[in-house]
Amino acid sequence: MFHRKSCIAFLAGLALLGQALSAQADLPDFTSLVEDASPAVVNISTKQNLPDRGAASSRMLPDLEGLPPIFREFFERSIPGMPADPGRGRQQEAQSLGSGFIISADGYVLTNNHVVAEADEIVVRLPDRSELTAKLVGADPRTDVALLKVEGKNLPTVKLGKSSELKAGEWVLAIGSPFGFDHTVTSGIVSAVGRSLPSESYVPFIQTDVAINPGNSGGPLFNLKGEVVGINSQIFTRSGGFMGLSFAIPIDVAMDVANQLRTEGKVRRGWLGVVIQEVNKDLAESFGLERPAGALVAQVMEGGPAAKGGIKVGDVILSVNGKPIIMSADLPHQIGSMKPGTTAELMVAREGDRKKLAITIEALPDEKEMLSSNEGSGAEKSSNRLGVRVAELTAEQKQSLDLQGGVVISQIIGGPSAMIGLRPGDVITHLNNTAIDSVSTFTKIAENLPAKRSISMRVLRQGRASFITFKLAE
């Protein structure tokens, strides 16, 4: 009996050991990938010359030569910009460190814009410790991509993959120089794709849990095939260090930018000419949508592609060329990747119907922000129900804001207007999906608003429009 129990325990142990070994065997082995890819991953260091403050500092202090050695040494070590030689200032330099990777045998290198921004000197160091001076071909701050060029022949290059085929849950690997430790390898999985960040509306980021730290910026993110699928760009952190949230620029986006920088010296991206916002549950209910989805058009730029193509304020853009807009941030990703001059088919929800609109995409202009003063004059009336006092817009204000109607808030009395954050100077152009053409129209609609139902209001503040929702009590 004892032998039988021992045999069963032994067999059970073997089974558990087998499972453990099998699980270990299922983990990826990155050694070959690292050996093949590392030669094309480089360290990037930059120098920026700063104004020389040494001479100015020395004029404010006594002649160091007249001081005892112990005090002279103290001043030289302790005071920034203090030259050892009182007759000569010391050149000030700011240095930064990052990573990059070679994409062509003749010396084109990809990295982040923030790694090389404002640099007076850029040095690329290869794995064999040889150093090459790099020239900045071009940079695109909107995507944080920069293209460098070094002089060389038959340089090692990375293999490029397709970030569009990347899926959440896949293994990925990063090689870079965190804190100056060259060719550090870290791995993890893809946490999400198409992630939007407030700082970059034109990049559908790859989110991973790969350990990324200062110095990794600009380095490659590889898939298990050894192909670059992204450029490690930034992390989310509250401590300054890695917290499990890393973001990479998709290589498809980066290469499109690099090719434009290489051939044209600048990047041209698509522009629709609208200000959009997210559709939440209350807005979806207010606009008669089955569920929150799409991008709500809060403002249409005068003379822009959207205005020419018939898009109106209050439209909800549901898809572009058949591809759904799940979140509002999906729209800039899709439009920005389109070439100016191409035609996009947009499906929009308008007043309970679906409409298809053909829009000719134009190039994103450099400047499109317009700030205006919104102080009104003329007849004023109060809406006690909304807790606000409004006035007519002057003809000059309508012209400067490109409005046919609307009212400007002159005073916040309280109630719903105070609760939803309205301010004097805000211009109300729509209330409950109805355009406001005068103060009398506004007060009439306000007094007949339904209770306990989501109500939308379009507000223009400093030239920028947005929709807000609220509910009225009985």
C-alpha positions as CSV (number, residue, x, y, z in Angstrom):
1,M,0.0,0.0,0.0
2,F,2.8,2.3,1.0
3,H,4.7,1.6,-2.3
4,R,1.5,2.2,-4.3
5,K,1.0,5.7,-2.7
6,S,4.7,6.5,-3.2
7,C,4.4,5.5,-6.9
8,I,1.3,7.7,-7.3
9,A,3.0,10.7,-5.7
10,F,6.1,10.1,-7.9
11,L,4.0,10.0,-11.0
12,A,2.1,13.1,-10.0
13,G,5.4,14.9,-9.4
14,L,6.6,13.9,-12.8
15,A,3.3,15.3,-14.3
16,L,3.7,18.6,-12.6
17,L,7.4,18.8,-13.6
18,G,6.4,18.0,-17.2
19,Q,3.8,20.8,-17.2
20,A,6.3,23.3,-15.8
21,L,8.9,22.3,-18.4
22,S,6.2,22.5,-21.2
23,A,5.2,26.0,-20.0
24,Q,8.9,27.0,-20.0
25,A,9.3,25.6,-23.5
26,D,6.4,27.7,-24.7
27,L,8.1,30.9,-23.7
28,P,9.9,32.7,-26.6
29,D,13.6,32.5,-27.0
30,F,14.9,35.9,-28.1
31,T,18.6,35.1,-28.5
32,S,18.7,34.7,-32.3
33,L,16.5,37.7,-32.8
34,V,18.8,39.9,-30.6
35,E,21.9,38.6,-32.4
36,D,20.5,39.4,-35.8
37,A,18.9,42.7,-35.0
38,S,21.4,44.3,-32.6
39,P,24.0,45.4,-35.2
40,A,21.5,47.9,-36.7
41,V,20.5,49.4,-33.4
42,V,22.4,52.6,-32.5
43,N,23.0,54.9,-29.7
44,I,22.3,58.6,-30.4
45,S,23.9,61.4,-28.4
46,T,23.4,65.1,-29.0
47,K,25.0,68.4,-27.9
48,Q,23.4,71.8,-27.8
49,N,25.5,74.9,-27.4
50,L,24.2,77.3,-24.8
51,P,25.0,81.0,-24.2
52,D,28.3,81.4,-22.3
53,R,27.7,82.7,-18.9
54,G,31.2,82.1,-17.5
55,A,32.6,85.6,-18.2
56,A,29.5,87.3,-16.6
57,S,29.8,85.1,-13.5
58,S,33.4,85.9,-13.1
59,R,32.8,89.7,-13.2
60,M,30.5,89.4,-10.2
61,L,33.2,87.7,-8.0
62,P,36.7,88.6,-6.8
63,D,39.8,87.6,-8.8
64,L,40.3,83.9,-8.0
65,E,44.0,84.2,-8.4
66,G,44.1,86.4,-5.3
67,L,42.4,83.8,-3.2
68,P,44.0,81.0,-1.2
69,P,44.1,77.7,-3.2
70,I,41.4,76.0,-1.0
71,F,38.9,78.8,-1.6
72,R,39.8,79.1,-5.3
73,E,39.1,75.4,-5.7
74,F,35.8,75.7,-3.8
75,F,34.5,78.5,-6.2
76,E,35.6,76.6,-9.3
77,R,33.7,73.5,-8.2
78,S,30.6,75.1,-6.7
79,I,29.6,78.0,-8.9
80,P,28.0,77.1,-12.3
81,G,29.8,78.7,-15.2
82,M,32.8,79.7,-13.1
83,P,35.9,79.3,-15.3
84,A,39.1,77.9,-13.9
85,D,40.9,80.6,-15.9
86,P,39.4,84.0,-15.0
87,G,40.4,85.4,-18.4
88,R,38.4,82.8,-20.3
89,G,34.7,81.7,-20.1
90,R,33.8,78.0,-20.3
91,Q,31.6,76.8,-23.2
92,Q,28.2,75.6,-21.9
93,E,26.6,72.5,-23.4
94,A,23.4,70.5,-22.9
95,Q,23.6,66.9,-23.8
96,S,20.9,64.2,-24.4
97,L,20.9,60.5,-25.1
98,G,18.6,58.3,-27.0
99,S,18.4,55.4,-29.4
100,G,17.7,54.8,-33.1
101,F,18.0,52.2,-35.8
102,I,19.4,52.0,-39.4
103,I,16.8,51.5,-42.1
104,S,19.1,51.6,-45.2
105,A,22.6,50.4,-46.0
106,D,23.6,53.9,-47.1
107,G,23.0,55.4,-43.7
108,Y,19.4,56.6,-43.0
109,V,18.5,56.3,-39.4
110,L,15.1,56.6,-37.6
111,T,14.7,58.0,-34.2
112,N,12.4,60.3,-32.2
113,N,12.1,64.0,-32.9
114,H,12.5,64.8,-29.2
115,V,15.8,63.0,-29.1
116,V,17.5,65.3,-31.6
117,A,15.3,68.5,-31.3
118,E,17.4,71.7,-31.2
119,A,20.7,69.7,-31.3
120,D,23.8,71.5,-32.7
121,E,25.7,68.2,-33.0
122,I,24.3,64.6,-33.4
123,V,26.6,61.6,-33.0
124,V,25.5,58.0,-33.9
125,R,27.4,55.2,-32.2
126,L,27.3,51.8,-33.7
127,P,27.6,48.5,-31.7
128,D,31.3,48.2,-32.6
129,R,31.8,51.6,-30.8
130,S,32.6,53.5,-34.0
131,E,31.0,57.0,-34.1
132,L,29.5,58.8,-37.1
133,T,28.4,62.4,-37.2
134,A,24.7,62.5,-38.3
135,K,22.9,65.2,-40.3
136,L,19.2,65.8,-39.6
137,V,17.3,65.2,-42.8
138,G,14.0,66.3,-41.3
139,A,11.7,65.9,-38.4
140,D,7.9,65.8,-37.8
141,P,7.0,67.0,-34.3
142,R,3.3,65.9,-34.7
143,T,4.4,62.3,-34.9
144,D,7.7,62.7,-33.0
145,V,9.6,61.1,-35.9
146,A,13.1,62.2,-37.1
147,L,15.2,61.0,-40.0
148,L,19.0,61.2,-39.8
149,K,21.7,60.5,-42.3
150,V,25.2,59.2,-41.7
151,E,27.9,58.6,-44.3
152,G,28.5,54.9,-44.7
153,K,28.2,52.0,-47.0
154,N,26.9,48.5,-46.5
155,L,25.7,49.3,-43.0
156,P,23.6,46.7,-41.1
157,T,19.9,47.4,-41.4
158,V,16.8,46.2,-39.6
159,K,13.9,44.3,-41.2
160,L,10.7,46.3,-41.3
161,G,7.4,44.7,-40.5
162,K,3.7,45.8,-40.7
163,S,2.4,47.4,-37.6
164,S,-1.1,47.1,-39.1
165,E,-0.9,43.3,-38.5
166,L,0.1,43.6,-34.9
167,K,-2.4,42.3,-32.3
168,A,-2.9,42.7,-28.6
169,G,-1.3,39.8,-26.7
170,E,1.7,39.4,-29.1
171,W,5.2,39.2,-27.8
172,V,7.4,42.2,-28.5
173,L,11.0,43.2,-27.7
174,A,12.8,46.5,-27.4
175,I,16.5,47.2,-27.8
176,G,17.9,50.6,-26.7
177,S,20.1,52.6,-24.4
178,P,18.2,53.3,-21.1
179,F,20.3,55.6,-18.9
180,G,23.2,55.1,-21.4
181,F,23.4,51.3,-21.0
182,D,23.9,50.4,-24.7
183,H,21.9,47.6,-26.3
184,T,19.8,46.7,-23.3
185,V,17.1,44.2,-24.2
186,T,13.6,44.1,-22.6
187,S,10.5,42.2,-23.6
188,G,6.8,42.1,-23.0
189,I,3.5,41.9,-24.8
190,V,1.3,44.3,-26.8
191,S,-1.3,45.7,-24.4
192,A,-3.4,47.5,-27.0
193,V,-3.2,48.9,-30.5
194,G,-4.6,52.2,-31.9
195,R,-4.2,53.9,-28.5
196,S,-4.8,57.7,-28.6
197,L,-2.8,60.1,-26.4
198,P,-3.8,63.7,-25.8
199,S,-0.4,65.0,-26.9
200,E,-0.4,63.4,-30.4
201,S,-3.7,63.2,-32.2
202,Y,-2.2,61.8,-35.4
203,V,-0.5,58.7,-34.0
204,P,-2.4,55.5,-33.2
205,F,0.1,54.3,-30.6
206,I,1.1,50.7,-29.8
207,Q,0.8,50.2,-26.0
208,T,3.0,47.6,-24.4
209,D,4.3,46.5,-21.0
210,V,7.9,46.4,-22.2
211,A,10.2,48.2,-19.8
212,I,11.1,51.5,-21.4
213,N,13.2,54.2,-19.6
214,P,15.0,57.5,-20.5
215,G,17.4,56.6,-23.3
216,N,15.1,54.0,-24.9
217,S,13.4,56.8,-26.9
218,G,13.8,56.3,-30.6
219,G,14.8,52.7,-30.4
220,P,13.0,49.8,-32.2
221,L,10.2,47.6,-31.1
222,F,10.5,44.1,-32.7
223,N,8.0,41.3,-33.2
224,L,9.0,37.7,-32.9
225,K,9.9,37.6,-36.5
226,G,12.7,40.1,-35.8
227,E,10.8,42.8,-37.7
228,V,10.5,46.4,-36.5
229,V,6.9,47.2,-35.8
230,G,7.3,50.4,-33.8
231,I,9.5,53.2,-32.5
232,N,9.6,53.4,-28.7
233,S,8.5,56.9,-27.9
234,Q,7.2,57.6,-24.4
235,I,5.9,56.1,-21.2
236,F,3.1,57.0,-18.7
237,T,4.6,57.5,-15.3
238,R,3.9,59.2,-12.0
239,S,7.4,58.6,-10.6
240,G,9.6,59.4,-13.6
241,G,10.4,55.7,-14.2
242,F,8.8,52.7,-15.8
243,M,5.3,51.8,-14.6
244,G,4.2,49.2,-17.1
245,L,2.7,51.6,-19.7
246,S,4.9,52.2,-22.7
247,F,3.9,53.6,-26.1
248,A,5.5,53.1,-29.5
249,I,4.9,54.8,-32.9
250,P,3.7,52.3,-35.4
251,I,6.3,51.7,-38.1
252,D,3.8,52.1,-40.8
253,V,3.2,55.7,-39.6
254,A,7.0,56.3,-39.1
255,M,8.0,55.1,-42.5
256,D,5.4,57.2,-44.2
257,V,6.8,60.2,-42.4
258,A,10.4,59.2,-43.2
259,N,9.7,58.7,-46.9
260,Q,8.1,62.2,-47.1
261,L,11.0,63.8,-45.2
262,R,13.5,62.0,-47.5
263,T,11.8,63.0,-50.8
264,E,10.0,66.3,-50.0
265,G,11.7,67.5,-46.8
266,K,8.4,68.0,-45.1
267,V,5.3,66.0,-44.2
268,R,1.9,66.6,-45.8
269,R,-1.1,65.0,-44.0
270,G,-4.8,65.0,-44.6
271,W,-7.1,67.6,-43.1
272,L,-10.9,67.6,-42.8
273,G,-11.4,71.0,-41.2
274,V,-13.6,70.1,-38.2
275,V,-13.4,70.3,-34.5
276,I,-14.7,67.1,-33.0
277,Q,-15.5,65.7,-29.6
278,E,-16.3,62.3,-28.0
279,V,-19.9,61.0,-28.1
280,N,-20.8,60.0,-24.5
281,K,-24.0,58.3,-23.4
282,D,-25.9,61.5,-22.9
283,L,-24.9,63.0,-26.2
284,A,-25.8,59.7,-28.0
285,E,-29.3,59.9,-26.4
286,S,-29.6,63.6,-27.3
287,F,-28.7,62.9,-31.0
288,G,-30.8,59.8,-31.3
289,L,-28.0,57.3,-31.6
290,E,-28.3,53.7,-30.4
291,R,-25.0,53.8,-28.6
292,P,-22.0,56.1,-28.0
293,A,-19.9,56.0,-31.1
294,G,-18.4,58.2,-33.8
295,A,-17.0,61.7,-33.7
296,L,-19.4,64.6,-33.0
297,V,-18.7,67.7,-35.2
298,A,-18.6,70.7,-32.9
299,Q,-17.2,73.1,-35.4
300,V,-16.7,73.3,-39.2
301,M,-13.8,75.4,-40.4
302,E,-14.8,78.1,-42.9
303,G,-13.7,77.2,-46.4
304,G,-12.3,73.8,-45.3
305,P,-12.9,70.4,-46.9
306,A,-15.8,69.6,-44.5
307,A,-17.6,72.8,-45.3
308,K,-17.2,72.3,-49.0
309,G,-18.4,68.7,-48.7
310,G,-21.6,69.5,-46.8
311,I,-20.7,68.4,-43.3
312,K,-22.7,70.4,-40.7
313,V,-22.3,71.1,-37.0
314,G,-24.1,68.4,-35.0
315,D,-23.3,65.6,-37.6
316,V,-21.8,62.5,-36.0
317,I,-19.2,60.9,-38.3
318,L,-19.6,57.2,-38.1
319,S,-17.1,55.9,-40.7
320,V,-14.5,56.8,-43.2
321,N,-14.3,54.7,-46.4
322,G,-16.2,52.0,-44.6
323,K,-13.9,51.9,-41.6
324,P,-15.9,52.6,-38.4
325,I,-15.1,55.5,-36.1
326,I,-15.4,53.9,-32.7
327,M,-13.8,56.7,-30.7
328,S,-13.5,60.3,-31.8
329,A,-9.7,60.0,-31.8
330,D,-10.0,57.4,-34.6
331,L,-11.0,60.2,-37.1
332,P,-7.7,62.2,-37.0
333,H,-5.7,58.9,-37.3
334,Q,-7.6,58.0,-40.5
335,I,-7.8,61.4,-42.1
336,G,-4.2,62.3,-41.2
337,S,-2.9,59.2,-43.0
338,M,-4.7,60.1,-46.3
339,K,-2.9,62.0,-49.0
340,P,-4.2,65.5,-49.8
341,G,-6.4,65.4,-52.9
342,T,-7.9,62.0,-52.3
343,T,-11.6,61.6,-51.8
344,A,-13.0,60.1,-48.6
345,E,-16.5,58.7,-48.2
346,L,-17.9,59.6,-44.9
347,M,-21.0,58.1,-43.3
348,V,-22.7,60.6,-40.9
349,A,-25.7,60.6,-38.6
350,R,-27.8,63.7,-39.0
351,E,-31.2,64.3,-37.4
352,G,-31.9,60.6,-37.1
353,D,-30.9,59.7,-40.7
354,R,-27.7,58.3,-42.2
355,K,-26.0,60.2,-45.1
356,K,-23.0,59.5,-47.3
357,L,-20.8,62.4,-48.1
358,A,-17.8,62.5,-50.5
359,I,-15.1,64.9,-49.1
360,T,-12.0,65.9,-51.0
361,I,-9.2,65.8,-48.3
362,E,-6.9,68.8,-48.2
363,A,-3.4,69.3,-46.7
364,L,-3.3,70.2,-43.0
365,P,-2.4,73.9,-42.7
366,D,0.3,75.1,-40.4
367,E,-1.9,77.7,-38.7
368,K,-5.7,77.3,-38.2
369,E,-6.3,78.5,-34.7
370,M,-8.3,81.8,-34.4
371,L,-9.0,83.5,-31.1
372,S,-11.8,86.1,-30.9
373,S,-13.3,88.4,-28.3
374,N,-16.8,87.3,-27.4
375,E,-18.2,90.3,-25.5
376,G,-21.7,91.1,-26.8
377,S,-24.0,94.1,-26.9
378,G,-27.5,94.8,-27.8
379,A,-30.8,93.4,-26.4
380,E,-30.5,91.2,-23.3
381,K,-32.8,88.6,-21.8
382,S,-32.6,86.2,-18.9
383,S,-33.6,82.5,-18.8
384,N,-34.3,81.7,-15.2
385,R,-34.8,78.1,-16.1
386,L,-31.2,77.8,-17.4
387,G,-29.8,80.4,-15.0
388,V,-28.2,82.6,-17.6
389,R,-28.5,86.1,-19.1
390,V,-27.7,86.4,-22.9
391,A,-27.3,89.2,-25.4
392,E,-27.4,89.5,-29.2
393,L,-24.1,89.3,-31.1
394,T,-23.0,92.4,-33.0
395,A,-22.5,92.2,-36.8
396,E,-18.8,92.5,-36.3
397,Q,-18.7,89.6,-33.9
398,K,-20.8,87.4,-36.3
399,Q,-18.4,88.2,-39.1
400,S,-15.2,87.5,-37.0
401,L,-16.7,84.3,-35.6
402,D,-18.2,83.3,-39.0
403,L,-21.6,82.9,-37.5
404,Q,-25.1,83.5,-38.9
405,G,-26.6,83.6,-35.4
406,G,-26.1,82.8,-31.8
407,V,-26.2,84.6,-28.5
408,V,-23.4,85.6,-26.1
409,I,-23.6,85.0,-22.3
410,S,-23.5,88.3,-20.4
411,Q,-24.1,86.9,-16.9
412,I,-24.3,83.6,-15.1
413,I,-27.2,83.7,-12.6
414,G,-26.9,80.1,-11.3
415,G,-28.7,76.8,-11.9
416,P,-27.8,74.5,-14.7
417,S,-25.5,77.1,-16.5
418,A,-23.3,77.4,-13.4
419,M,-23.2,73.6,-12.9
420,I,-22.1,72.8,-16.5
421,G,-19.4,75.5,-16.4
422,L,-20.7,78.2,-18.7
423,R,-18.9,81.6,-18.5
424,P,-19.7,85.2,-19.5
425,G,-18.4,85.6,-23.1
426,D,-19.3,82.1,-24.2
427,V,-21.4,82.1,-27.4
428,I,-24.4,79.6,-27.6
429,T,-25.1,78.7,-31.2
430,H,-27.4,75.6,-30.7
431,L,-29.8,74.5,-28.0
432,N,-31.5,71.1,-28.0
433,N,-30.3,70.5,-31.6
434,T,-31.8,73.8,-32.8
435,A,-29.8,76.7,-34.2
436,I,-30.1,79.9,-32.3
437,D,-30.6,83.0,-34.4
438,S,-31.6,85.5,-31.8
439,V,-32.2,86.1,-28.1
440,S,-35.9,85.6,-28.4
441,T,-35.4,82.2,-30.1
442,F,-33.0,81.2,-27.3
443,T,-35.4,82.1,-24.5
444,K,-38.4,80.5,-26.3
445,I,-36.5,77.2,-26.7
446,A,-35.1,77.4,-23.2
447,E,-38.5,77.7,-21.6
448,N,-39.9,74.7,-23.4
449,L,-37.0,72.3,-22.8
450,P,-38.1,68.9,-21.5
451,A,-37.3,67.7,-18.0
452,K,-35.2,64.7,-17.0
453,R,-33.9,64.2,-20.6
454,S,-30.4,64.8,-22.0
455,I,-30.2,68.2,-23.7
456,S,-27.4,69.3,-25.9
457,M,-25.9,72.8,-26.1
458,R,-23.2,73.9,-28.6
459,V,-20.9,76.5,-27.1
460,L,-18.2,78.6,-28.7
461,R,-15.3,79.7,-26.4
462,Q,-12.3,81.6,-27.7
463,G,-12.9,80.4,-31.2
464,R,-13.3,76.7,-30.3
465,A,-16.7,75.0,-30.2
466,S,-17.9,72.0,-28.3
467,F,-21.1,70.3,-27.3
468,I,-22.1,69.9,-23.7
469,T,-25.1,68.1,-22.2
470,F,-27.3,68.6,-19.1
471,K,-30.6,67.6,-17.7
472,L,-33.3,69.8,-16.1
473,A,-35.3,68.9,-13.0
474,E,-39.1,69.0,-13.0
